[in-house]
């Protein structure tokens, strides 16, 4: 049996929920996450779920592996 390699990419898109006193505070928290100052799991009440998933397989990259 032969072995083959192929390039592919997976994308998971999440929707997150969290708690904040105001919309301004919520925006500040998200900006801190974006800037790497805090992790999203540090935000109070953080919950999320996978909202979308896609798989892109490129048949043109199929090559045998020696």
Long-range contacts (C-beta under 8 A, 24 or more apart in sequence): 2-64, 2-65, 3-64, 3-65, 4-62, 4-63, 4-64, 4-65, 5-61, 5-62, 5-63, 5-64, 5-65, 6-57, 6-58, 6-59, 6-61, 6-62, 6-63, 7-58, 7-61, 8-55, 8-56, 8-57, 8-58, 9-55, 9-56, 10-53, 10-54, 10-55, 10-56, 11-52, 11-53, 11-54, 11-56, 12-50, 12-52, 12-53, 13-50, 13-51, 13-52, 13-53, 14-48, 14-49, 14-50, 14-51, 15-48, 15-49, 15-51, 16-40, 16-46, 16-47, 16-48, 17-45, 17-46, 17-47, 17-48, 18-43, 18-44, 18-45, 18-46, 18-47, 19-43, 19-44, 19-45, 20-44
